């Protein structure tokens, strides 16, 4: 994967878009001290390069009734390519799994799951354990959200 070189203006532009992707090109241009055309061209270049992969709306999960965040640690029953393929495809079909990582160390996989309540999580858990043979599943419920962001740090 090729690293994309960003200048100071690109970093400012990306910081603004991470804050509010609905901001108009004119507003961004004003805030970074350029005219609209160069800003629009920079945005297009960053999209074409794949650095801006998509622009999305971030919803308030609690207002949607999704009050519980669960970190689910999974230890695999197998480490074969076939098992991983079945597990990955099965997990991808569970919309409540927001994030899914293969880990180093004691835990093989870590999932971030959202649910309405404990009963709803039990429904999701039952889906998860049907996906593939699992050696162990451990769920930890978030008591308080202290920091949650989608903004990536933009180093110089």
C-alpha positions, -999 to 999 in steps of 0.1 A, spaced: 0 0 0 14 33 -11 17 61 15 2 94 4 22 125 11 1 153 26 10 189 28 -2 213 55 -33 223 35 -43 187 28 -41 180 66 -63 210 74 -88 200 47 -89 164 60 -93 176 96 -123 197 86 -139 169 66 -134 145 95 -152 170 117 -181 176 92 -181 160 58 -212 180 48 -193 212 50 -194 230 16 -163 235 -5 -167 272 -1 -167 270 37 -137 247 37 -119 271 13 -126 300 35 -114 282 66 -81 271 50 -74 302 31 -78 290 -5 -104 296 -32 -130 269 -39 -116 254 -71 -82 244 -56 -100 229 -26 -124 210 -48 -95 197 -68 -77 186 -36 -108 167 -24 -111 150 -57 -74 140 -57 -77 126 -22 -109 107 -31 -93 93 -63 -61 82 -43 -84 63 -19 -73 83 11 -109 95 14 -125 62 11 -161 73 18 -182 100 35 -208 88 59 -233 101 85 -225 91 121 -257 82 139 -264 85 176 -266 49 187 -284 57 220 -311 77 202 -316 46 180 -321 25 212 -287 8 209 -276 14 245 -251 -14 250 -215 -17 237 -200 -52 241 -164 -62 235 -164 -98 225 -131 -118 228 -131 -150 207 -106 -179 209 -107 -200 177 -114 -237 177 -92 -240 146 -66 -218 128 -72 -231 93 -79 -209 63 -113 -227 59 -122 -219 95 -112 -183 92 -131 -179 60 -163 -194 75 -159 -173 106 -152 -140 87 -181 -145 63 -204 -154 92 -194 -124 113 -198 -101 83 -234 -111 81 -241 -99 117 -249 -61 114 -245 -55 151 -208 -63 148 -193 -29 141 -156 -38 143 -138 -71 139 -100 -77 145 -76 -106 143 -54 -102 174 -20 -113 186 -17 -128 221 -42 -148 242 -73 -137 222 -76 -147 186 -104 -122 176 -119 -91 191 -154 -78 181 -171 -46 190 -209 -53 191 -238 -29 198 -271 -41 211 -304 -27 225 -300 -45 259 -288 -77 275 -316 -98 259 -307 -83 225 -271 -92 230 -280 -127 239 -298 -129 204 -266 -117 187 -244 -140 208 -265 -170 197 -260 -159 160 -222 -156 166 -218 -191 181 -235 -207 152 -211 -191 127 -182 -215 133 -168 -238 161 -154 -215 188 -131 -226 216 -141 -197 239 -162 -165 238 -159 -139 265 -181 -108 266 -173 -75 284 -200 -48 286 -189 -12 284 -200 6 316 -192 41 303 -181 55 269 -152 78 277 -139 85 242 -153 76 208 -141 92 176 -138 84 139 -112 111 133 -77 98 125 -46 118 137 -30 137 109 7 139 115 31 162 98 
